[in-house]
Amino acid sequence: MPLHFELVTPAKLVRSEKVHMVVVPGTEGEFGVLEGHAPFMSTIRDGALQVYVTAGGAPEVIQVRGGFAEVGENGLTVLAEHVEG
């Protein structure tokens, strides 16, 4: 089953899609989120968000600065202070 992933900034919704996995640059280290991950929240550091649309594919890399990541019943939401590009 795919993971629902949303990337938002204070200004807008940047992405909302179904993906295989997202690797998040957490302040305590990177962590991967798949569908069914236990709920939690983490602050994120400046770095690369790696979005794997398919299980065997190469990740799409999105540079983010600061913010929070929340995993819940609805999937993964990343609220970034700034998204490059």
Phi and psi in degrees as GROMACS dihedral restraints (atoms count N, CA, C in turn):
[ dihedral_restraints ]
;  ai    aj    ak    al  type     phi  dphi    fc
    3     4     5     6     1   -77.8    20    10
    4     5     6     7     1   160.8    20    10
    6     7     8     9     1   -97.8    20    10
    7     8     9    10     1   131.9    20    10
    9    10    11    12     1   -81.2    20    10
   10    11    12    13     1   123.9    20    10
   12    13    14    15     1  -123.4    20    10
   13    14    15    16     1   130.0    20    10
   15    16    17    18     1  -127.5    20    10
   16    17    18    19     1   136.8    20    10
   18    19    20    21     1  -120.8    20    10
   19    20    21    22     1   119.9    20    10
   21    22    23    24     1  -129.8    20    10
   22    23    24    25     1   152.1    20    10
   24    25    26    27     1  -119.1    20    10
   25    26    27    28     1   170.9    20    10
   27    28    29    30     1   -58.2    20    10
   28    29    30    31     1   -24.1    20    10
   30    31    32    33     1   -88.6    20    10
   31    32    33    34     1   -33.5    20    10
   33    34    35    36     1  -164.2    20    10
   34    35    36    37     1   166.5    20    10
   36    37    38    39     1   -83.4    20    10
   37    38    39    40     1   117.3    20    10
   39    40    41    42     1   -87.2    20    10
   40    41    42    43     1   -45.6    20    10
   42    43    44    45     1  -143.1    20    10
   43    44    45    46     1   147.1    20    10
   45    46    47    48     1  -151.4    20    10
   46    47    48    49     1   108.4    20    10
   48    49    50    51     1  -159.9    20    10
   49    50    51    52     1   168.2    20    10
   51    52    53    54     1   -94.3    20    10
   52    53    54    55     1   128.8    20    10
   54    55    56    57     1  -134.6    20    10
   55    56    57    58     1   171.7    20    10
   57    58    59    60     1   -81.4    20    10
   58    59    60    61     1   -49.6    20    10
   60    61    62    63     1  -157.4    20    10
   61    62    63    64     1   151.6    20    10
   63    64    65    66     1  -129.0    20    10
   64    65    66    67     1   132.9    20    10
   66    67    68    69     1  -104.2    20    10
   67    68    69    70     1   122.2    20    10
   69    70    71    72     1  -107.8    20    10
   70    71    72    73     1   135.2    20    10
   72    73    74    75     1   -80.8    20    10
   73    74    75    76     1    81.7    20    10
   75    76    77    78     1   -73.0    20    10
   76    77    78    79     1   157.4    20    10
   78    79    80    81     1   -65.9    20    10
   79    80    81    82     1   -24.0    20    10
   81    82    83    84     1   -95.2    20    10
   82    83    84    85     1     6.3    20    10
   84    85    86    87     1   124.8    20    10
   85    86    87    88     1   163.5    20    10
   87    88    89    90     1   -68.2    20    10
   88    89    90    91     1   147.4    20    10
   90    91    92    93     1  -142.3    20    10
   91    92    93    94     1   143.6    20    10
   93    94    95    96     1   -98.6    20    10
   94    95    96    97     1   142.1    20    10
   96    97    98    99     1  -122.2    20    10
   97    98    99   100     1   123.6    20    10
   99   100   101   102     1  -115.0    20    10
  100   101   102   103     1   165.9    20    10
  102   103   104   105     1   -55.0    20    10
  103   104   105   106     1   136.3    20    10
  105   106   107   108     1    88.9    20    10
  106   107   108   109     1     4.9    20    10
  108   109   110   111     1   -62.2    20    10
  109   110   111   112     1   145.9    20    10
  111   112   113   114     1   -62.4    20    10
  112   113   114   115     1   143.3    20    10
  114   115   116   117     1   -63.9    20    10
  115   116   117   118     1   137.4    20    10
  117   118   119   120     1  -168.1    20    10
  118   119   120   121     1   170.2    20    10
  120   121   122   123     1  -126.7    20    10
  121   122   123   124     1   149.7    20    10
  123   124   125   126     1  -148.9    20    10
  124   125   126   127     1   147.5    20    10
  126   127   128   129     1   -80.2    20    10
  127   128   129   130     1   154.1    20    10
  129   130   131   132     1  -117.9    20    10
  130   131   132   133     1   150.2    20    10
  132   133   134   135     1  -100.2    20    10
  133   134   135   136     1   169.4    20    10
  135   136   137   138     1   -62.6    20    10
  136   137   138   139     1   131.3    20    10
  138   139   140   141     1   168.6    20    10
  139   140   141   142     1  -162.1    20    10
  141   142   143   144     1  -102.4    20    10
  142   143   144   145     1   123.9    20    10
  144   145   146   147     1   -87.9    20    10
  145   146   147   148     1   124.3    20    10
  147   148   149   150     1  -107.6    20    10
  148   149   150   151     1   116.8    20    10
  150   151   152   153     1  -107.2    20    10
  151   152   153   154     1   114.4    20    10
  153   154   155   156     1   -99.3    20    10
  154   155   156   157     1   106.6    20    10
  156   157   158   159     1   -71.1    20    10
  157   158   159   160     1   -38.4    20    10
  159   160   161   162     1  -124.8    20    10
  160   161   162   163     1   161.3    20    10
  162   163   164   165     1   -60.5    20    10
  163   164   165   166     1   -39.1    20    10
  165   166   167   168     1  -101.0    20    10
  166   167   168   169     1     0.1    20    10
  168   169   170   171     1   -81.7    20    10
  169   170   171   172     1   165.5    20    10
  171   172   173   174     1   -76.7    20    10
  172   173   174   175     1   147.1    20    10
  174   175   176   177     1   -76.0    20    10
  175   176   177   178     1   148.8    20    10
  177   178   179   180     1   -87.8    20    10
  178   179   180   181     1   131.7    20    10
  180   181   182   183     1  -105.6    20    10
  181   182   183   184     1   127.3    20    10
  183   184   185   186     1  -122.6    20    10
  184   185   186   187     1   121.9    20    10
  186   187   188   189     1   -80.1    20    10
  187   188   189   190     1   127.5    20    10
  189   190   191   192     1  -125.4    20    10
  190   191   192   193     1   155.7    20    10
  192   193   194   195     1  -127.4    20    10
  193   194   195   196     1   119.8    20    10
  195   196   197   198     1    57.8    20    10
  196   197   198   199     1   165.5    20    10
  198   199   200   201     1   127.4    20    10
  199   200   201   202     1  -154.7    20    10
  201   202   203   204     1  -137.3    20    10
  202   203   204   205     1   153.5    20    10
  204   205   206   207     1  -124.4    20    10
  205   206   207   208     1   135.1    20    10
  207   208   209   210     1  -128.9    20    10
  208   209   210   211     1   127.4    20    10
  210   211   212   213     1  -106.4    20    10
  211   212   213   214     1   125.9    20    10
  213   214   215   216     1  -145.5    20    10
  214   215   216   217     1  -166.7    20    10
  216   217   218   219     1   -58.3    20    10
  217   218   219   220     1   -31.2    20    10
  219   220   221   222     1   -89.5    20    10
  220   221   222   223     1     5.8    20    10
  222   223   224   225     1   109.3    20    10
  223   224   225   226     1  -147.8    20    10
  225   226   227   228     1  -109.6    20    10
  226   227   228   229     1   127.6    20    10
  228   229   230   231     1  -119.3    20    10
  229   230   231   232     1   126.3    20    10
  231   232   233   234     1  -110.9    20    10
  232   233   234   235     1   119.3    20    10
  234   235   236   237     1  -103.8    20    10
  235   236   237   238     1   105.0    20    10
  237   238   239   240     1  -102.3    20    10
  238   239   240   241     1   141.6    20    10
  240   241   242   243     1   -65.2    20    10
  241   242   243   244     1   -34.4    20    10
  243   244   245   246     1  -152.9    20    10
  244   245   246   247     1   141.8    20    10
  246   247   248   249     1  -120.3    20    10
  247   248   249   250     1   126.2    20    10
  249   250   251   252     1   -67.0    20    10
  250   251   252   253     1   143.9    20    10
